[in-house]
Amino acid sequence: MTADDRIISRFNSPSFKEVLGSWHQTRRTLHGLGLSVVDRGRFSNYSALLTAATDGQPHIHQRAPHEFVHGVAEISALGYVVEELVTRKLAKGVEQKLRKVLVGGVVPVELEDGDASRSTLFELLIAASLQRCGLEVRLDEPDVVVSDGVRQYGLAAKRLRSKKRVRQRTREAIRQLRSARLRGLIALDISEVSNPRYDIGFYSDSSTILDDLDHRVSVSTSRWARAIWAEDRAVNVCGCLMFASWPYASMSDQRFGTASSLMVTNTCLEDSGDFAFLHDLALRLQRDGLP
């Protein structure tokens, strides 16, 4: 049985119905902000698939298994963001970002607007996780600004869709931090380069997937290291957080699909106070991870 089959065979379980119930609450909260799900957008499609599955259409997943699994994951992620950045405490700039997420293109085609929407959702996940740590955050350049009560730091969040684009995306993040005149961290979502969704059916067990994930993350980390050290103007970059995850994680018997790899260096820093705060911040995110 593949990971898709193992996960979707449980679509009538209470957990999936809870996801749908939470999604309805998320939509009500968004409506209170004047935001709504775009008709025929990917979240609308995700909602329809999940509703059909929980209403007893046992073969719904056979038409679009990856779309179904990915949909549950994205709906859950958006719900987490809304709960943390809207319900618990309204973060500055979150409405504009949420609007960008909701207008994302249809699935499963990775249209340009859909890709931008997923990139924005990653930024919001970072911000929500930081706010959950008890820090002050706002959605502003470079992508997320976090404060320790005295100084402000930036996080430039980037999604990678190809191993060949590591240096390009790293340069973009460096430029963002420099333009914002903030020191900070680069947060890289390497889900696309570490995602085994195309060949996951060939794995025999989750330990094999873990071994392969470690290899993929290691490759991506080494590429990032080469990219960052190739930039002689990266003096404001204190380190990098790398997140590798895919939708199978939260719905599997074991959380084999979620991992984070951390690289933080103080060689670019002049102020040890910066490093101490950012190192602590990085460790918090590594410990708690993303939902």
N, C-alpha and C positions, 0 to 999 in steps of 0.2 A: 504494500500500500504506500503510495507516495505521500509526501507532506500535504499536498493539496487534498487528497482523498481523506487523510486522517483528520485534517482540520474540518473540512466541510461535512464529514459524516456526523459532526456534532452540532450542525446548524440549528437543530430544534432544542438545544439545551438552553436552560435559563439564561446563561451568559449572553447568548446572542439576542435573546429577547430584551435583556437588560440594556444591551447596546442600542437597540432600537428605541427603547423608552428614554434613554439618555439623549439620543439624537433628537427626539421630539422636544425635550427640555432645552437643548441647545438652540433649536430653531426658534423657540419662543423667546429666549434671551436675545438672540440676534434680531428678532423682529422688534424688540424693545429698543434696539439701537438704530432702527430704521433700515436694517439689512435683511435681505431675503435670499434664499437659494435660487439660483438661476435655473429657469426651466430648461430641461434637456442638457444641463451642465452635468459634470461628473458626479457631484454630490446628489443631484436629483436622481441620477441613474443608480447610484449606490443605494440610496434610500429605497428605491423601487425594488431592487434585487433583494435587499434584506427583508423588506416587508413580504415579498412573495415567498421567500424561504421560510420565514417564521409562520406564514399562513398555511404551510403544508404543501408546498410544491417541491417534492423531493428531488426533482431533476433539474432545478433551476441552475445549479452550479455547473452542470455539464455544458451549458451554453457559453459560459464565461467564467471559468474557475478562478483565474488570476484576478479578473475584475472584481469578483465577489470577495475574495480574501483581501485584496488591496483596499476595497471599499470599506470593509469593516475597520481596517486599520486606520484609514484616513478619517473616517467618521469619529473614531475613538480619539484620535489625535486632536482633531478640531474641538471636540468636546472638552478635552483637558485644557486646551488653550483658553476657551471661552470661560471655563470655570475659574481658572487662575487669574486671567488678565481682565476679566469683565466682572464676574460675579463676586469674587473675593475682594478685589481691588482694581478699579479701572485704571489701566496703564495708559499713559499719555501716548497718543498716536496709534492706538490699537484699532480704532474704527477703520481708518484708511487701509491698514494692512489686511484686516478681515475682509473688506470689500474686494481687495485684490485676490484673496484666496477664493472667494465665492464665485468670481467670474471666470475661474479656470475652465479650460476647454473640456470637450467631451472625452470619454474614455473608450477604448484603451489607447487611442492614438496620442502620442506625446506631442501635441501641438505646441506652438510657441507660447500661447497664453496659458496653456495647461502647465507647461514647465515653469513659467514664472510664478504661477499660483503655488506649485509645490515648493519652490524655493522660498516663497514668502511664508508658507506654513512652517518650514524648517526654522526660519528666523523667529517666528512666534513661539515655537517649541523651546528654543533656547531662552527666550525672554521669560516664558512661563516657568521654566525650571529655575532660573535665577531668582525670580520673584518668590517662588516656593522656598528658596533658601533664606528668605527674609531680607533680600536686598532691594534697593530702590532701582527700578528699571524704567526706561522709556524707549519707545520705538523711534529711533532717530539715527542719523548718520554716525558711524558707518552702517550699521544695521540695528544694533542694540547698544544702548548706553547704560552702564551700571555704575552706581555710586556707593562708596563705603561711608558716606556721610561727610567726607572731607574732599576727596578728589573723585574725578570721573574717569571711567575707562570705557573703551569701546570694544565691541565684538563684531567682527566682520564675518558673516555667515555665508558659506558658499557650498553649493551642491556640485558634485563632480559627476559627469555622465560618461567620461572616458578617462582612462589612465593617462592618455597623452595630453590631457588638458590640465594636469596638476599644476604645472608651472604657470600657465596662463591664469588660472583661477587664483593662485597664490599671489601673483602680481596684482590682480584686480583688488584683492583684499588689502594688500599693502598700500595701494593707492588710496583706497577708501579710508584707512586709518590715518594716513598722512594728510589727506584732504580735511578730515574732521579734526586734525591736530590733537589726536588722542593716542595715548598708548593703550595697548590692549592685546587681545587674543584673536587668532583666526580659528573659526569653527568650521570644519569641513565635514559635509555629509557625503560619505563615500559609499552610500548604499548601492548606487548603480554599478560601481566597479567591484563590489564584493558580493553582489546579490546573485545567488545561484538559482534564480527562479527558472532559468531555461533548462537546467540539468538536474534539478533537485530530485527528480524521480529516480535517479541512478544511485542515490545514497542509500545505504542499508540501515543506518541508524544515526541518531543525533550526534554521537561522538565523532563520526566521520565528518559531519557537517561542521562541527566545531573546529576540527583540525584544518579543514579547508578554509574556514573563515579566518583563523589565525594566520594562515599563509597569505590570504588576500589582503588582510589588514596590514601585515608586515610589509608586503610589496608596496602598498599605497603609502605607508608611513615612510619608507625609505625614499620613495619618489618625492614626498613632501620635503623631507630633510634636504635632499639635493637641491630642490627648488628654492627653499628659503635661504640656504647658504650661498646660492648663486646671486642673490640680490644684495648688493652692497649698500643699498639705501633702506634696508629693512630695520632701521635702528629703533623704530617705535613698536616693533612686533616682539612681544614677550614670549610667545610660544603658540602652540597649536593644539586644539582639541579635535579629535577625530571620532566621528560617530558612524558606525556601520550597523545598519539595521534593515530589516525588511518585514513585510506584513505578517509573515508566518510566526514571528516571535511570540506575540502576546496571546496567540490562540493555540499554541502547541502545548503538549504535555510538559515539556521542558522549555525554558526560555533560551533555546539554542540559537535563536535568530537575532539576538541583541548583544552587542559588544561595544565597548569603547576603548580606544587606545589613546594614551595621553603622552604628549611631548611638551615639556616646558623647559626653557633654558633662560638663564640670567645673563648670558654673555653679551646681550645687546642692551642691557640696562645700566643706567647711570645711578639710579636711585633704588637702593635695596628695599625701600618701603613699597615701591611699585611691585617688585617681584614677590614680596611676602604676601601682599593682598591677592595678586593674580594667581600665585601658586595655590593659595588656600581656596580661591574661587574654582580653579581647575580641579582640585582634588574633590571639592564638593560635587561638581558635575560628574566627575568620574565615578564617584561613589553612588550617587543617586541616579545618574544616567538620564535618559529621556524616557518618557512613558511608552 
